[in-house]
Every structure is written in structure tokens, then in C-alpha cells.
């Protein structure tokens, strides 16, 4: 396997004029004061990549669907506080 490199992703969504954005429901985020959820997502994703762990492997370790974890990393889905804590534990980011 080759070396891993930091990857910075930018996502763009295009919606036709007559379409509306999909409705997304969110749960209350669990993060320390002064730490934005975007920073937390980015930090967790960076740690996962540095650990050379795939989304599928991390999702399996915490017992969630890989698509759910991928959506959380993209910022299109929210996870429960318990799941975020489990992810932090698995990534050795626990406070």
C-alpha cells in the first residue's frame, strides 16, 4: 500500500431552479465549548485518515452504517452524542 496524504475536499451542490434542498433533521451536537461542529468533524476525519482507517472500518468499530459516518464527515448528517463519543474513543480523541 502506498503512503497516505492529507486530502482537503470541497463539496458543491447544484440545485435546479424549481427544486428545493432536501430536508435534513439534526440532533443536538456534543462538543466542547469553543469547538465548532465543523472543526470537530474535520478533526475526526483527519485523525481517521492519519490512523489509516477506512470509513467502513471505523463505522464497524462503533456499530453504525458506513454511509451514516460518511454523511457525518461531509456534514450532511448528525450523530447522537453517544456515537460521537464512541468515535472519539476509537480515534483516541477522547477528552
C-alpha positions in Angstrom: 0.0 0.0 0.0 1.2 3.5 -0.8 1.7 6.4 1.6 -1.3 8.4 2.8 -1.5 12.1 2.2 -3.7 14.8 3.7 -6.7 15.5 1.4 -8.7 18.6 1.5 -12.1 18.2 0.0 -14.6 20.8 -1.2 -18.2 19.9 -1.9 -20.6 21.8 -4.1 -24.3 21.2 -4.5 -26.2 22.3 -7.6 -29.9 22.6 -7.4 -32.2 23.3 -10.4 -34.3 26.4 -10.0 -37.5 24.5 -9.4 -36.1 22.0 -6.9 -35.8 22.5 -3.2 -33.0 21.4 -0.9 -33.6 18.0 0.9 -34.8 18.4 4.4 -32.2 17.4 7.0 -33.1 16.8 10.6 -30.3 17.3 13.2 -29.8 16.3 16.8 -28.1 18.3 19.4 -24.3 18.2 18.8 -21.9 17.0 21.6 -18.8 19.1 21.5 -16.8 21.2 24.0 -17.5 25.0 24.2 -15.5 27.0 21.7 -15.2 24.0 19.3 -17.4 24.3 16.3 -19.0 21.1 15.0 -17.3 21.7 11.6 -13.9 21.7 13.4 -14.9 18.5 15.3 -15.9 16.8 12.0 -12.7 17.9 10.3 -10.5 16.9 13.2 -12.1 13.4 13.5 -11.8 12.9 9.7 -8.1 14.0 9.8 -7.4 11.6 12.7 -9.2 8.7 10.9 -7.1 9.3 7.8 -3.8 9.7 9.8 -4.7 6.4 11.5 -5.0 4.8 8.1 -8.5 3.7 9.0 -11.3 3.5 6.4 -14.8 4.8 6.9 -16.1 1.2 6.8 -13.6 0.0 9.4 -14.4 2.9 11.8 -18.1 2.5 11.3 -17.9 -1.2 12.1 -16.0 -0.5 15.3 -18.7 1.8 16.6 -21.6 -0.1 15.2 -23.0 2.3 12.6 -23.6 2.2 8.9 -20.6 3.4 6.8 -22.9 5.7 4.8 -24.0 7.4 8.0 -20.4 8.0 9.0 -19.6 9.3 5.6 -22.6 11.7 5.7 -21.4 12.9 9.1 -17.9 13.6 7.8 -19.5 15.5 4.9 -21.7 17.5 7.2 -25.0 16.2 5.8 -26.0 14.1 8.8 -25.7 14.3 12.6 -24.9 11.6 15.0 -26.0 11.0 18.6 -23.8 12.2 21.4 -23.1 8.6 22.3 -22.0 7.8 18.8 -19.7 10.8 18.6 -18.2 9.8 22.0 -17.6 6.3 20.6 -15.9 7.7 17.5 -13.7 9.9 19.7 -12.8 6.9 21.8 -11.9 4.8 18.8 -9.9 7.7 17.3 -8.2 8.3 20.7 -9.5 11.8 20.8 -11.5 11.5 24.0 -11.2 14.4 26.3 
